[in-house]
Amino acid sequence: MTAFLASPDALWLCAALSAMLSCMAYFPYIKDTLAGVTQPQRASWLIWAVLSSIAFASQVAEGAAQSLFFAGIQCSASIVIFLLSIRKGAGQLLSGRDGCVLLAAAIGLGLWYATDSATYALATTISISLLGGTVTVAKAYRDPDSETLSCWVLGLAASVLAAVSVGGLNWVLLAYPLYLVTLKGSILMALYLGNRRDAAMVVPPLAAVRSGAQTTIRVTAPSPVAPVKPGSLAA
């Protein structure tokens, strides 16, 4: 079993499963966005579209093979959802912080060009994009119903399989899927805590009675009436 997991066939299998789960994750998210059920955070998806594009280009430059499927789907889906968020999303599109993120990505690309190493571009954008992810994490906690749960569950599983499909300790190739594991795990935790908070705020009447809020009703019996003796009343 261990030998199989280390074999190229196992790595390609993990890559295929990660690509399939990524597709399954984004289809319901896109569907819910079009229906108005889910509201993508514009700033986050702009940042993720830029990051995923750089991550895909850096993996191509580093000679990635099977892990390219996952990176390619992430890139395509992020761009599509960002474009949908312009009309159907929530939050500002371009704030001062977004401009700083895009500037950092441009600096990373410049370092890539100057040094011929994709590491600088990927490290810079991932570090800054962690800040962009906090916007969606906060929204997921504040309004859990505004996110599609299945997208993040399947996306987390796909990210784990994508990291496994790298097949070694190549940190340039591992950086992007491990970043997504951290991000999507954080969003899922925020959704869980937000749903738990909302459930605690709704207390059914029956639960209130069972918790000890009981009402005691006292019934006072009428005083007994003395019997009337014959002849005691005047005619």
C-alpha positions in Angstrom: 0.0 0.0 0.0 2.8 2.4 0.9 4.6 1.6 -2.4 1.4 2.4 -4.3 0.9 5.8 -2.6 4.4 6.8 -3.6 4.0 5.6 -7.2 3.3 8.0 -10.2 -0.1 6.3 -10.7 -1.2 7.3 -7.1 0.0 10.9 -7.7 -2.0 11.1 -10.9 -5.0 9.6 -9.2 -4.8 12.3 -6.4 -4.4 15.0 -9.1 -7.5 13.7 -11.0 -9.6 13.5 -7.8 -8.5 17.0 -6.8 -9.5 18.4 -10.2 -12.9 16.6 -10.0 -13.6 17.8 -6.5 -12.7 21.3 -7.5 -15.2 21.2 -10.3 -17.9 19.8 -8.0 -17.1 22.6 -5.5 -17.4 25.5 -7.8 -20.5 24.5 -9.8 -23.0 24.9 -6.9 -21.2 28.1 -5.9 -21.6 29.6 -9.3 -25.2 28.4 -9.5 -26.1 29.9 -6.1 -24.4 33.2 -7.2 -26.4 33.4 -10.3 -29.6 32.7 -8.3 -28.7 35.4 -5.8 -28.4 33.0 -2.9 -24.7 33.4 -2.5 -23.0 36.8 -2.5 -19.2 36.5 -3.3 -17.0 39.1 -1.6 -15.7 41.2 -4.5 -12.4 42.2 -2.9 -11.5 38.6 -1.9 -12.3 37.1 -5.3 -10.4 39.8 -7.1 -7.3 39.0 -5.0 -7.9 35.2 -5.5 -8.2 35.6 -9.2 -4.8 37.4 -9.3 -3.2 35.0 -7.0 -4.5 31.8 -8.7 -3.2 33.2 -12.1 0.2 33.8 -10.7 0.2 30.4 -8.9 -0.7 28.6 -12.2 2.0 30.5 -14.1 4.6 29.8 -11.5 3.8 26.1 -11.5 4.1 26.0 -15.2 7.5 27.7 -14.9 8.6 25.3 -12.2 7.8 22.3 -14.4 4.8 21.0 -12.5 2.9 18.1 -14.1 -0.1 16.5 -12.4 -0.7 19.4 -9.9 -1.4 21.7 -12.9 -4.9 20.3 -13.2 -5.9 21.7 -9.8 -4.2 25.0 -10.3 -5.8 25.5 -13.7 -9.3 24.8 -12.4 -8.7 27.1 -9.4 -7.5 29.9 -11.7 -10.4 29.6 -14.1 -13.1 29.3 -11.4 -11.7 32.3 -9.5 -11.8 34.5 -12.5 -15.3 33.4 -13.4 -16.6 34.0 -9.8 -14.9 37.4 -9.6 -16.6 38.5 -12.9 -19.9 37.4 -11.4 -19.2 39.2 -8.2 -19.0 42.5 -10.0 -22.8 42.4 -10.5 -24.0 39.9 -7.9 -21.4 40.2 -5.1 -21.0 42.0 -1.9 -18.5 44.6 -0.6 -16.4 47.1 -2.4 -14.6 46.2 -5.6 -11.5 48.3 -5.3 -10.5 49.6 -1.9 -7.2 51.0 -0.7 -6.2 47.6 0.6 -7.0 45.9 -2.7 -4.7 48.4 -4.5 -1.9 47.4 -2.1 -2.5 43.8 -2.8 -2.4 44.3 -6.6 0.8 46.5 -6.1 2.4 43.7 -4.1 1.5 41.2 -6.9 3.1 43.5 -9.5 6.2 43.7 -7.3 6.3 39.9 -7.1 6.0 39.7 -10.9 8.8 42.2 -11.3 11.1 40.2 -9.0 10.2 37.0 -10.9 11.2 38.7 -14.1 14.4 40.1 -12.6 15.6 37.0 -10.9 14.0 34.3 -13.2 12.5 32.7 -10.1 8.8 32.2 -9.5 9.3 31.9 -5.8 9.2 35.7 -5.2 6.0 36.2 -7.1 4.2 33.3 -5.4 5.5 34.1 -1.8 4.6 37.8 -2.1 1.0 37.3 -3.4 0.3 34.4 -0.9 1.5 36.5 2.0 -0.7 39.5 1.1 -3.7 37.4 0.0 -4.0 36.0 3.5 -5.2 39.4 4.4 -7.7 39.3 1.6 -9.1 36.0 2.8 -9.9 37.5 6.2 -12.7 39.5 4.5 -14.5 36.4 3.4 -13.8 34.7 6.8 -15.4 37.6 8.6 -18.4 37.6 6.2 -18.8 33.8 6.7 -19.0 34.2 10.4 -21.3 37.3 10.3 -23.7 35.9 7.7 -23.3 32.1 7.2 -26.2 31.9 4.9 -24.4 34.1 2.3 -21.9 31.3 1.5 -22.3 27.9 -0.1 -21.0 25.3 2.4 -20.5 22.5 -0.1 -18.0 24.7 -2.0 -15.7 25.0 0.9 -16.0 21.4 2.1 -15.2 20.0 -1.4 -12.6 22.7 -2.0 -10.7 21.7 1.2 -10.7 18.1 0.2 -9.4 19.0 -3.3 -6.7 21.2 -1.8 -5.4 18.4 0.4 -5.3 16.0 -2.6 -3.6 18.6 -4.7 -0.9 18.9 -2.0 -0.4 15.1 -2.0 -0.2 15.0 -5.8 2.9 17.1 -5.8 4.7 14.0 -4.7 7.6 15.6 -2.7 8.8 18.5 -0.7 8.8 21.1 -3.5 7.8 24.1 -1.5 7.1 26.2 -4.6 4.6 23.6 -5.8 3.2 23.0 -2.3 2.8 26.6 -1.3 -0.4 27.2 -3.2 -2.4 24.1 -2.2 -1.3 24.5 1.4 -2.4 28.1 1.4 -5.8 27.0 0.2 -6.0 24.3 2.9 -5.5 27.0 5.5 -7.9 29.5 3.9 -10.8 27.1 3.3 -10.3 25.5 6.6 -10.6 28.9 8.2 -13.8 29.7 6.2 -15.4 26.4 7.3 -14.6 27.1 10.9 -16.1 30.6 10.6 -19.3 29.1 9.0 -19.5 26.5 11.8 -19.1 29.2 14.6 -21.6 31.5 12.8 -24.3 28.9 12.5 -23.7 27.8 16.1 -24.1 31.4 17.3 -27.3 31.9 15.2 -28.8 28.6 16.6 -28.1 29.7 20.2 -30.0 32.9 19.6 -33.2 31.1 18.7 -34.8 29.6 21.8 -38.1 27.7 21.3 -40.8 28.3 23.9 -40.8 24.6 24.8 -37.0 24.7 25.4 -37.6 27.7 27.7 -40.1 25.7 29.8 -37.8 22.7 30.0 -34.9 25.0 31.1 -36.8 25.8 34.3 -39.0 28.7 33.3 -42.2 27.2 34.9 -45.4 29.0 35.9 -47.1 28.0 39.2 -50.8 28.4 39.3 -52.5 28.4 42.7 -56.1 27.5 43.0 -57.8 28.6 46.2 -60.7 26.5 47.3 -63.9 28.4 48.3 -64.7 28.7 52.0 -67.2 26.1 53.3 -70.8 27.5 53.8 -72.4 26.7 57.1 -75.7 24.8 56.8 -78.9 26.7 57.5 -81.0 25.3 60.3 -84.8 25.0 59.8 -86.7 27.8 61.4 -83.7 30.1 61.7 -84.9 32.3 58.9 -87.8 34.7 59.5 -90.9 34.0 57.5 
